[in-house]
Amino acid sequence: MIPLPPLLLELLNHLSSHSIKPIFVGGFVRDYFSGHTTHDLDIELYGVSSLESLETLLRPFGKVGLYGKSFGVLKLTYSGYAIDFSPPRTESKSGFGHKGFETKWFSDMSFTAAARRRDFTINAIGYDPLTQTLIDPYKGVEDLNAKVLRCVDLETFVDDPLRILRAMQFAARFELKCDNTLLSLCREMIVAGALTELPKERIFEEFKKLFLLSTRPSIGLKLLEKMGGRNLLNPLSDETWNRAQERIDTIAEHRYKTDVLALGQMFAAVLIESPDPLKTLEHLTDQRNVIKTTMTIINYAKRSGEFILPPEPLLQGRDLIALGLSPSVSFKTLLERAYSAQLNHEFSTHEEALKWLVTEL
């Protein structure tokens, strides 16, 4: 049984009273059985007559938003959870790239049929909260326990090239071994040019998850190499590639809490010996703050003569609060600018950092 708070059960019982059967799917179920926690919920609803009627049922519990009319996902923030509701659906390849799919909803589809479209068995586990029943037609819990990453269906897996990189980051986050059938399939997809179908920001998002959510990101990099996708991070010699993997696990133990700073650390650890790290970054993302932070850390490390752990930021959030600032998006941006200034030797003590901060406000 997966424990749920009373307010969430109230919502689920409300849906059930209108002949709608809610089934938890995806990360919430997977993370429970892997010992992780999440407040992002995906709930498939069986017996929904229309999105309009579903929105009416959900509206008393909070503001409801439609995410992608073709997918029919309704979003609700409720009781501390971010919840995605959707009818069971099938997806078939209809065009080029990650979004080239035709979607069909089936309110009476079986869970087994609906879960067939999912990528990995660990993401195809369902849980009925009202009967407290686990639904696991593809043995995802068994694979989690065995530390194996397997695809649900060979035919549907190849429809989405992003799944290659999802395999990379899931293997690292949950420390799973990619089974040989899946590994061979990913190799074939890469040889066929599957990764060229992906926009760079989609690629970047998977590296972001790898770098921020895994204890040992090198597991994902090793898998990427086995699949034949190493050149996404620029051509490196075997020696420099191996050193990059050693560095990145060390850096992961000392990641900063701010995402941009942490990503800068991780990308710098991999790309510091690259012949053109800036070019590689610009092929992966347009996020200038990540690119700038990464290059600043790389330049700092090169001036130091070796890749050492970058120093702790001299300016912290408490320093900004002491000056009367309130936490916000600009709050984080200012801290990132301060850290870049620190690495560029614009200040070297806490007192100097405070003086710098006053001039920036």
N, C-alpha and C positions, 0 to 999 in steps of 0.2 A: 504494500500500500504506500502511495506517495502522499505524505501529509499536505493538506491544503488549508488555508485560513478560512474561517467561517464566511467572511464577506465574499470570497471567491466562490465558495460553494453555493452561496445565495444566488449569484449570477447564473451559475450552471444549472441549478434547480429551476430557475425562472425559464431558461431555455427549454429544459426538459418538459416543463409543464405545458409548453406549446408544441410538443411532439418533435422537438429537435434534439438529436443525440450529439453531445459534445465529446470529442476524442482529442486528447492531448497528443501532439506529434512533434517531431523534430528535436531541437536542442534541449528543451526543458526535460523531456523524458531521458534523452541520452545523458545529459549532464547529471541527472539524479543517480543513474546507475554507474556513472564514472566518478562519483564523489565530488562533482562540481555543483555550483549553484548559479542560477540565473533568474532574472525577473522579466525576461522577454519570453512570452508564451505564444505558441502557435496552436490554435485549436481548429480542427476540422469539424464542420457541423453537418451532420447527416439529417436529411428531411427538410432542408430549407426550400421554400417555394419560390422566393425571389430575394434579391439583395435589398429591395425597398422594405419588405416585411421584416427582414432581419435587422435592418437599421432601426426600424420602429421599436423592435423588442429591446435593442441595446441602448437606445437613447436615454432611458431613465437612469442609466448607470454612469453616464458621462458623455463627453463630446465624441462623436463617431466620425471618422474620416475614411473616404474611399481611396484605396491605393491601387492604381492600375485597374481600369475597368475591365480589361481583358482577363485579368487574373481573379477579379472579384474578391479582393482582400479588404476587409473592414478593420480599421485600427481603433482601439479603445485603450485609454489609460485609466486604470481602475484598481483601487486597493493596493497601490504601490507597484502594479504590474503594467507593462506595455504588452497589450494583447493583440495578436492578429487573428481574425476570424475569417475562415474561407470555406466554401463548399468543397467536397472532394472533386478532383478534376483529373483529366488526362492532358498530356502535352505531346504534340507531334511536331517534328521538324518541318518548317514551312519556308524558311529563309536563311540568310547568311548570319552567322555570328551567334552571340550569347542570347539575343532577344528574338531570334527568328523562330518563334513557336506559335502553333495554333492551339488554343486552349478550349476545352469543352468541359462544362460542369455536369455532374450527374448526382442528384441528391440521394439516389438509392444505390450508389455504387458500393461494393464491398471494400473494406479497409485494405485487403490484400491487393485488389486491383488498383486502388488509389495510390498505395505506397509503391507500386511498381515504377512510377515516374521518378522516384527519389534516387539520389546518387549512391549513397553507401548504406549498407545494412544497419549501421549504428544510427543512421538518421531516419530509418524506416520503422522505428518502434512506436507503437501507439499505447495509450493508456486511457481507459474508460474511468473517469473519476467518480461516477455515480454508482457503478457496480464494483469499483476498485479492481478492475480486471486489466491485466497486461495483454496487449495484442502484438505479437512478434512473429509474423509469418516468415520473415527472412533471417531469423536467428541473430538479430543485432546484439542482444544482451550476451549471447554466447560468444560473439566475436569480440565484444568489449572485454569480456573476462579472459579471452584467449589472446588479447592484444593484437588482433588481426584487422586490417582494413580491407574490406571486400565491397565490390559494387553489387547493387541489387540486381541489375539486369544488363547484360552485355549490349543488347540492342538499343536500349534507351540511354545508356550511359554516354555513348558516342555522340548523341545529339547536341550536347553542350560542352564546348571546348574548355570552359572555365573549370570544369570538374577535374581537369588535370592538376590545376594549381590548388584546388580545394583538397585534393588528395595529399599534396605536399604539406599544407598547413594543418590538416587534421592528423596526419601521421605524427607530426611534431607535437601538437598540443596534447594529444592523448597517448603519445609514445607507442604507436602502433606499427606493426610490420605490414607493409603492403603485400598482399598475396600475389603470387606469380601471374595469375590470370589477369588481374587488374594492372600489374606492372607492364605486361606485354601489350595490353590494350592501349595504355597511355603512350608507350613508345611508338606504336603504330599511328596513333593520332598525331603525335608531334611530327613524325616523318611526313605525314600527309599534309602538314601545314596548319593544323588545328589552332595553334597559338596565334597565328597571324590574323585570325578572325576576331581576336579580342581587342577592344580599345584599351589603351594603356592604363586608364584609371581602374579598370576592372582587374588588371594584372597587379597594379599597385595595392589594391585593397586586400588581395590574398597575401601579398608579402607583409602588409601591415599586420594582419592577423597572425602570421607566422612569427613576426618579430616581437609583437606585444603580448601575445597570449601563450607562448610556449616557454617552458623552462629550458629546453634544449633545442633551439632553432636549427642546430646542425643536422638533426634528424631529417628535417624537411629539405635542407640543402642537399644532403646525401641522396635523398629520394629523387629530387629534381635532376641530379646528375645521372642517376640510374635510368631515368626516363628519357634522357637526352635533351633536357631543356636548360642546361647550364649556361648557354650563351645569352640567356635573358639578362644575366648579370655581367655581361661583357666577357670577352675571351681572357681567361686567366690561365697561367700555366698550372700544371697539376700541383706543383709545390706551393704556389701562392693560394690556390684554391683550398688546399688542405690547411694552410695557416689561417685562412679566413674563417674556416669552420671552428678551429680551436679558439680564435678570438671571440667569435660571436657568442659562444656558450659562456665564456667568462664575463663578457659584457652583460649578458642576460641576467646574471646574478646581481648586477649593480645598476639595473635600469632606473632611470629617473621616472618620476610619477607622471610628469607632463608628456603627453603622447609625442609631440613634435621633437622634444629633446631626446626621448627614448629612441624614436625612429632615426634621428640623426646619428645617435651612437651606433645603432645596429647597421645602418647602411654604410657608415664610415668603416666599421669593422670589416665588412665584406669588400668594400671598394677601394680601400686605401692603396692597394698595390695595383689597381686597375690602370691601364694606360690612359684612360680618359673617363674618370668617375663622373664628371659633370655631364658628359654626353649620355652615359648610361642612365643617370637620374632623369634627364630630360626625356628619355625614351619611356620612362616608367610613370612619370607624373608631371603635372603642371603646378603642383603645390609649391609655390616659391619658398614658403617658410621651411618646408622640409628640405628642399634643395639647398637653401642657404645655410641651414643649421648643419647639414651633413658636410658640406664643403668647408665650413668654418672649423669643424672638429677634425677633418682630414688635414687641413692646413696646420692646425695646432699640433697634431700628432707628428707631422713631418718636421715641424720646427723643433720638436722635442727629440727627434732622432729615432723614435720607435713608437709603436702604437701602445700607449699606456692608457689606463682608465682616465678619461677626462676628469678634471677636478669637480668637486661638488659646487653647485651654484652659490656664490656669495650672497646673492639676494634671494630671499624667500618670500612666500606669500605674507607671512607675518610682518615683514618690513613694509609692504604696501598698505596693509591694514593699519599699521601704526601711524601712517601718514594720512589716514582718513579715507582710503579707497575701499570700495566694496568689491567682493569677488564677482567677476563677470568674464565675458569672452575677451575683452580688451585687457583684463587682468592677466590672463595667461599669455597673451601676446607680448605684454610689457616684460614679463619674466623671461620669455624667449629672447627678446631683444637684449635684455640685460646679460643673459648668458653668452650670447654672441659677442657682446662688447667685452666681457670678461676674458673670453678665449682670445680676443684680439688685443689683449693687454691694455685696454682702455682704463682699467682699474685692477688692483691686485689685493686690496684689503676690504673688509666690510665697511670701514669708514669711508673709503674712496667710492665704494659702490653706492652708498647712501647719497653722497654728493652728486654722483652721476645721475641717480634716480631723480633728484630734485630738479636737475636741469632738463630732464625729459618730460616732466609733468606740465 
